[in-house]
Amino acid sequence: MRVRVGAATDIGQVREGNEDSYLVEGPLYAVADGMGGHRGGEVASSLALETVQQLFERHEGTLADQVAQANRTVFDRSQSDRSVSGMGTTLTAALIDGDEVHLAHVGDSRAYLLRGGQLTQLTEDHTLVHRMVVEGEITPEEAETHPHRSILTRALGVDESVQVDEGDVRVETGDRLLLCTDGLTGMITEDEIGRTLLDSADPQEAVERLVNLANRAGGIDNITAVVLDFGDDGERSGAAAGSAIHRPTSQPPVTEGAPPGASASSAAAASRPSTDTTRMAVLPRPVPPRQPSYRGRRIGIWAGVTVSLVVLAIVGLRLFLDTQWYVGVSNGRVAIFRGVPAEVAGFELHSVVVETALSADRAESMVAWRQLPEGITVDDRAGADAVVEQIRKDLARAEQPST
């Protein structure tokens, strides 16, 4: 079975950096979507794929075993390097073995199979919202627009061990396999994905069209897609052919001797003497008083305008904060906040509305709620109440004796 490949990744329209990575090193292919801040997400996704690739090349374990070891590698790095503490990543991998594809999966990236014009999702999202659908709490239609659809219940690097989903699918000539991050599936529907895959003969054309569609829909997240075409003949084609791990490249180069995270320009600046050490003291000269002028009056007018704009900005900020909600931690308990989980110049941009009796420590011990200290943002008060209620249910379920 021959495989033709197309792959693409894009920063999207909103994010400042690309935390996605992909692996194209036949017969092994994978996508990963990092989390934990700009630097942490980049490190997590690329480190996970590097680990899987190295273990595969050394023939150590199954694909699922390799993904499980990648989890431990990312977790250990997160524990030892404070600059990437709390990082994690999704990972969806496919290993081609003749006419059989071995899949390993953690998180909410996805694998799809297009066969005979029918698009089928091969993986299951490890998200809070998907679990709510399975348990009958919400419908699949409600899940598509649920404010917490991006909250993961399983990811690489957040715990010492992780459960890896694995499975096999037998492919046929004419089949097309898609691996993608949620930056694609969160922006366009499965119908749009299926139509694009059907209308694009070349796999590289297919991934580029998918990325463009996600960007036109808003591109609120990084977008990554890998398409594999199966046939009896043909070589790998497209921009991804012959490449290995594609890592985000937005981090500036680090100069030897510079502190971690410093760019070459900042390191060079550090090597120059500070201008403060060479500045000469100059005695002030008296300036004769100036008569009022048109320029002075103009400056006064602009000063008044500036003050007015500042007042308007403060009022606007207050109105904005009054419409923002999130669930976080107050006095060791789960709490609902109005505002945003941040502060500016020592001023907190939030206030506690409700402090529940739920233990924040117990909630944080569950993978789904590890982000609680950073704040789980929601659209409105009803959304905040829904998150608190779900935490309450999860804690109650955890206390029930296992059968």
N, C-alpha and C positions, 0 to 999 in steps of 0.2 A: 504494500500500500504506500503510494507516494503522498507527500504532504506539501502543499503550497501554503505559505505563511504571509500574513500581513499584521503589522502591529503599529500602534500609535499611542502617545500619551500627550496630554495637554493640561496646562495650568488652570484652564477655565477662565471665567470672567470676574471672579470675586477674590479668590485666594491670592496671597502674596507669594506663595511658593508651592512647588509640586511635591507632595508627600507620597505619590504613587511610584511604583517601580514595576518593571515587567522583565521576565526571563524568556528569551527565545534562544534555545540551545538544543536543537533536536537531538534526541526524541523527547526532551523535557521542555515544557512550556508552563508559565505561571504569571499571575498578576498579584500585586499586594498593595494595599491601601493603608498607609501608616497613620498613626494618631499620636497625640501627645505633644502638640506644638510643632511649629515649623521644623526646627532642627530634629526633635525627637521622632517625628513621623518619617522624615527622610531616612534617618539612621535605622529605624525599626524595619521599614519595608525592604531596604536594600540588604541589611544584615540577614534578614530571614531568607531572602532568595539566595544570597551567597552561601549560606549554610546548607540549604537544600541542594544546591548545585554541587558543592564540594563533597557532600556525603554520597550523592548519586554517582559522581565520578569515581569515588572510592568503593562503590558497590556495598555500602553499609546500610543494611536494612531495607525495608519496603519504603514506598513513597510516603505512606502515613507515618512510619517511624522517622523518616527524615524531617517531616514537618513538625513532629513532636519534639525532635531535637532542636529545630530552629526556634521553637517556643522557649526552650530552656536557655538557648544562647541569647535571645533578645531579653529575657527576664534577667539573666545574670548581668548583662551590660547595663540594664536599667538600674539594678541595685548598686553597681559599682561606680557608675558615672552620674554624678548629680545633675549634670547639664541635660541629661536625657531621662531623668527619673520619671517613671510613670508612663513611658512610651509603650506602644503596642502596635499591632498591625493585623489586618486580615490577610489571608493567603488562599488562593485557589489555584491548584496545580493539576496538570494533565501530563501523563507519561504515555507515549505512543509505543505500543508493542504489536507490530503487525496490524491486524484489523481490530485490535482491542485497545481501548483507552482506559488507563487507570487514573482515577480522580482522587484527590485529597483536598479537604476544604475546611476552613475555619473562618467564621465571620460573615459579612454580608456582601462580599464580592460574589460573582456568580459564574456558572458554566451553563451554556445553552447548546442544544443540538437542533440544527435545522435539517429536516429530512422530508422530502416530498412536499415541500411548501409549508410544513408544520413546524413551528418553533416550540421546543419543550425545555423547561428549566430542569437541569439535572441536579442542582444543589439546593440546600435549604438554608434560608437566611437565619443566622444566629442573632436575632434581634428581639427586643422586648415586645415590639408590636406583632411580630410573627408568632411569638408564643401566645399572645393574647388572642390571635386569630385561631390558633390550634385549640385553645381552651374554650373557644366560643364566646369570648368576652366582647369582641368586635368582629365585624364582617371584613372580608378581603377588600371590599370597596372603601370601607372606613380606614383601613390600614394604609391605603395609598396616600391619604392626606393627613394621617395622624401626626401630631406635633412631635411625637417621640419615636418616629420610625427609624431614626439613626442611632438609637441607643443599643449598643451591642450587649448580648448576654454571653458571648464567647469571643475571644481574640487571642492572638499570640502575644506572649510577653507580659501579661498582667498577672499570671500565677506561675508557680514552679512547674505545673503540669497542665495539660489541656486535652480535652477529648477531640480527636480528629475524625471528621466524617470521611469515609472512603467508600469507593464503589467502582465498578467496571461497566463499560458500555461497549458493545460491539458496533463498529462503524462499517458503512458500506460506501461504495463508490458513489460520489455525488453528495455525500454528507458534508455539512459545514459545522464546525465547532467554534463557539464564541466564548472567550474568557473575558470578563470585564469587571471594573470596579463600580461602586454605586454612584459615582459621578455620572455614569451613563444611564443606568436604570432609574436613577432618581429624577432624571430630567425628561426622558422620553418613554413612551409606552412600549410594551412588548409588541404590539401591533406595528408600531413604527420601526422597531428593531427588525422584526421579521420581514417587513416590506423592503427595508434597505438591504438586508442580506440577500433577498431574492433578486433585487434589481441590480446588484453590483456583481459583475462576473469575476473581477479580480479581487483577491482578499485584501490587498493594500488599499484599493479604492473603497472597499466596504468599510474598513476601520476609519478611514479619513472622513467618509460621509457620516458615519455614526458620531464621530467627535464633533463635526460641524453642526449636526442637528442638536446635540446636547448644548453646545455653546449658544446656538440661536435661541434655545429654550430658556436661557438664563445662565448656564454654566456656573452654578453656585458652588461646585466642588471640582477637584481635579478629575480628569476623565482619562481612562485607560482602557484599551480594547486590543485583544489578540484574536485573530481569526485563522482557523486551520481548515483548509480544504482537502478532502480525501479523494484520491483518484488512482487509476491504474498507471498513469503516466504523468509526466510534468515534473519540473524541479521547483524547489522553493523559490518564491519570487517576492518582490516588494521590498520596501526600505528596510524591513526587519531581518531580511535574509542574511545569515552569517553573523548576526549580532548576538551578544550574550545578554548580560544584565544591563538594562537601561536604568540608570540612577538619576535622580533629580540633580541638576547642575547649577542651581541657583546660589549655592554656598560659595562665597569668594575664596580664592586660594589662600592658604595659611603659610606665612613665612616662618622659616625655622627660627626658633627662639621667641616667637610671639606667643602671647597667652592664647589658650583655646578659644576659638571663635573669632580671633583677630584676623583681619584681612591683610594683604601685603601692604597696602597703602597705610593702614593704621600702624603696622609694625615699623614701617619706615619712619613714620612721624614720631614714634616712640624713641627711635634711635637718635633723633635730632635734639639739641638742647632746647629746653623750654624758653620761649621768648620772655617769660616772667623773670628769668635769671639774668637777662641782659638788658632789661628795660632801664632807661635813664630817668632819674627823678627830675621833673621840671616844675619850677615854682610858678604858680598861677600869676598871670598879669592882670592888673585891673582893667576892666572894660567900661568905657564911658556909657552912661545911660543913653538909650536910643529913644527917639520920639516914636509915638504910635504911628503905624503905617498901615497901608492897605494889606501888605503881606501879613502883618501881625494880626489884623482883624480876620484875614482868611484862615490863619492857623487856628484862631479861636473858634471859628465856625467849624473847621474840621475836627477840632477837639470835642466840640459838642456832639457832632455826628458820631464820632467814635464812641463816646460815652453811651449814646442812644443805642448803637449797635451792640455794645457789650450787654446793656440791660436786656435788649431783645434776645440776645443769645442765651442769657441766663434763664429768662422766662421760657424760651424754647426748649432748653435742656430740661427744665423742671417738668414741662408738659410731656416731653419724651420719656423721662424716667417714670412718670406716673402711669405710663402705658406698658412698661416692661415688667415681666415677672420671672422669677426663677425659684427653684427649690434648692436649699443649701443647708448649712449647719449653723446653729445658734446655741451656745451653751451646752454643746454635746448632744443636742437633739436635732431631729429633722425639722426644718422650718420653711415657711413660705415667705419670700421676700418680694418687695416691690422695688424696681430699679434694676441695675446691672451689677454683677459681681466684680466691682472694681473700685478704685479710689484714685483721686487726682489731687496732688499736692496735699495729701493727708486728709482730704475730705471724702468720706464714703458716699458712693453714688447709689446707695440702697438703704432700705429700712425693713425691719422685721414686721410682718403683718400677723403671722400665726406661728407660734412655737409649739410643736406637737409634743407628745410624750414618747415618741418613738426614738430609740437609741440610734444616734448617727453612727457610732462605732459598729454596731451590729449590722446596720444597713450597708456600710462601706465594706464589710467583710464579704459581701455578695458581689460577684463580678458585675452584675447589671448596674450596681449603684456605686462603683468605685469613683465615679466623677462627682459625687455629691459634694466634697469639699470645695471643688472649683465652681460649683453651681450648675444645675441642669436648667437651662433656659426653656421657657414655654411661651405660648402665644398670649395667654390670658390667665385670669384667676381660675377659671374652670379647668384649664390645663394643669395648673399647679395642684389643684385639688385631686385631679386624676392621678398624677404622679405619686402624691402622698398616699392615696388609697392603694395604689399598686405596691408601694413599699410595704404598707401595712399587711397586705395579703401575702407578699413574699416572706415577710418575717414570720407570720403565722404559719405558713406552709413549712418553713424551715424548722419550727418548733415541734411539728407533729412527728411522732415516732415513726421510723421507717418500718414497713411491713415486709 
